[in-house]
């Protein structure tokens, strides 16, 4: 690629990336273009401007879209079926009613943050979101509170543990690369994560909820709304149904931690049922019995529920795939490498360095896992020849950096936008700001903790 106005190759890449992102936001926000089409056009434009070969660019776009949807499409499909069964049986209303009764309407958003934090520990962010969306809609409806005041605390809880707490892939990658202690990392992650989630969740959620009033998409709201049920299901069976994927994934994670070499014959089986796709499949089928047949529904009813609930998710799945295609072109075109190259030229505190490298790559590529993986490869050699910084805190700082500034190149951004029925600008003002708050506040707490460790 020829340099732009005499700029270096890396600087030129970053300029093209910035221009393409401005183009993407303008087409969707101002001219109301279809997000899926716009994401594909933006990925194509960036690849061509970056000088990628035509065949490599096509492979990058299709690979990014397919790679993103390989698991996500199944997760959304099965999770939506589980949510539909929760709605039709009255299970979502039972959970919402119990939370409101136990914590009161004024404190229920604090409870939602804790629910997100606990549910998010063994499951991926996307799985946790799919599981809890029906409960978010129902609690917001029952309390007449802003959807974002209820939703942001859940998102903050899920996102905090996704970036900071093992056994999530991102922190586990850094633990392995840096040679950190797993137990210490988990302890420090909880110490840092809980107050961080409080600030970015209930506190920020209350602030932004008053300023952005949104309604969930009509089709999603209707399918997650409780229909005419005479009695609500038992709280215990409802809780077991919604937590079943969490329990199965937790079993798989614990087995992997206790027996990483799979010496015990139970370990491969535990990891199998703990995979998010298998766990959700088991849970969805279980819900057909626990919230379906046990509630008096016929097989025709359950067949109808599970078929009609998928239609509203089609556009969501395509948009997430488009985000994945754009992200992959960013990576394959060398933008992530350009960011990494600039970051390594700085000479700063190791904790801040780990955070900065991950943050820059996250902003460029849109993927927390890519940011964590790439940053770990850059920071590990520096950490190996340095002393003074607690390794576990560098792990957390890298994880915190990988959460920052989720925007249009992040498939998760489009997922939140579509589920909460927001515009691009509203999503930037709420979700993007929340993610940035999480990242910066976590870094501050990590730096404070480093004084005492």
Buried (B, 14 or more C-beta within 10 A) or exposed (E): BEEBEEEEBBBBBBBBBEBBBEBBBEBBBEEEBBBBBBBBBBBBBBBBBBBBEEEBBEBBBEBBBBBBBEBBBBBBBBBBBBBBBBBBBBBBBBBBBBBBEEBEBEEBBBBBBBBBBBBBBBBBBBBBBBBBBBBBBBBBBBBEBBBBBBBBBBBBBBBBBBBBBBBBBBBBBBBEBBEBBBEBBBEBBBBBBBBBBBBBBBBBBBEBBEEBEBEBBEBBBEBBBBEEBEEBBEEEBBBBBBBBBBBBBBBBBBBBBEBEEBEEEEBEBBBEBBBBBBBBBBBBBBBBEBBBEBBEBEEEBBEBBBEEBBEBBEBBBBBBBBBBBBBBBBBBBBBBBBBBBBBBEEEEBBBBBBBBBBBBBBBBBBBBBBBBBBBBEBBBEBBEEEEEBBBBBBBBBBBBBBBBBBBBBBBBBBBBBBBBBBBBEBBBBBBBBBBBBBBBBBBBBBBEBBEEE
